[in-house]
Amino acid sequence: MHAQVAEAPPRHRRTARAAARGTLRAPPRQAGGGGADALADAEDREDLNRASGERQTLAANQTALLVEMVQQNTQLTETIKSLTERVEALTREVHLNICANTAG
């Protein structure tokens, strides 16, 4: 005969609202498990701290990328402006030459 082994309850449970925010709610405390709970809490704080650091690093990298992209966009906009002004000047020159040739 096999003895049935009770499954351990999940360490954290999510409420519907907390799941929507992506946060966890600690399960209710049970008497007599203070040391295990304290260890679990410490591990959870370490996990949250590590995840927070990873998010900050990702945000910093994305911000740097956005700054670079804005600088490139500014350079391209300046180049386009310069080329547009050059096309306008050439168009006027061609127009004046055509008008001068047909009038003369």
C-alpha positions in Angstrom: 0.0 0.0 0.0 1.2 3.5 -0.8 0.7 6.2 1.6 -0.7 9.4 0.1 1.5 12.4 0.3 -0.2 15.7 0.7 1.0 18.3 -1.7 2.5 21.4 -0.2 0.4 24.5 -0.6 1.7 27.0 -3.1 4.1 29.5 -1.6 2.1 32.5 -2.9 -1.3 32.9 -4.3 -2.6 35.5 -6.6 -5.8 37.4 -6.2 -7.5 38.5 -9.5 -6.6 42.1 -8.9 -3.0 41.3 -7.9 -2.6 39.1 -10.9 -3.7 42.0 -13.1 -1.0 44.1 -11.4 1.5 41.3 -11.5 2.0 41.3 -7.8 1.9 38.4 -5.3 0.0 38.2 -2.0 1.6 36.1 0.7 -0.5 33.1 1.9 -2.0 33.2 5.4 0.5 32.3 8.1 0.2 29.1 10.0 1.3 28.6 13.6 4.6 26.9 14.2 6.3 27.6 10.9 8.1 30.9 11.7 11.5 29.9 10.6 10.4 28.5 7.3 8.2 31.5 6.7 11.1 33.9 7.5 13.4 32.1 5.1 10.7 32.1 2.4 10.2 35.8 3.0 13.9 36.5 2.7 14.1 34.5 -0.5 11.1 36.4 -1.9 12.7 39.7 -1.0 15.9 38.6 -2.8 13.9 37.5 -5.8 12.0 40.8 -5.9 15.2 42.8 -5.5 16.9 40.8 -8.3 13.9 41.3 -10.6 13.8 45.0 -9.8 17.5 45.4 -10.6 16.9 43.5 -13.9 14.0 45.9 -14.8 16.1 48.9 -14.0 19.0 47.7 -16.2 16.5 47.0 -19.0 15.0 50.4 -18.6 18.4 52.1 -18.7 19.4 50.2 -21.8 16.1 51.0 -23.5 16.5 54.7 -22.6 20.0 54.8 -24.0 18.7 53.2 -27.2 15.9 55.7 -27.5 18.3 58.6 -27.0 20.5 57.3 -29.8 17.5 56.8 -32.0 16.4 60.4 -31.4 19.9 61.7 -32.2 19.9 59.7 -35.5 16.4 61.0 -36.3 17.6 64.6 -35.7 20.6 64.0 -38.0 18.4 62.5 -40.7 15.9 65.4 -40.4 18.7 67.9 -40.9 20.0 66.0 -43.9 16.5 65.9 -45.5 16.1 69.6 -44.9 19.4 70.3 -46.6 18.6 68.1 -49.5 15.1 69.6 -49.9 16.6 73.1 -50.0 19.1 72.0 -52.6 16.4 70.4 -54.7 14.4 73.7 -54.4 17.4 75.7 -55.5 18.0 73.4 -58.5 14.4 73.5 -59.5 14.5 77.3 -59.5 17.7 77.3 -61.6 16.2 74.9 -64.1 13.0 76.9 -64.3 15.0 80.1 -64.9 17.1 78.5 -67.6 14.0 77.1 -69.4 12.2 80.5 -69.2 15.3 82.3 -70.5 15.7 79.8 -73.4 12.1 80.0 -74.5 12.0 83.8 -74.2 15.2 84.4 -76.1 
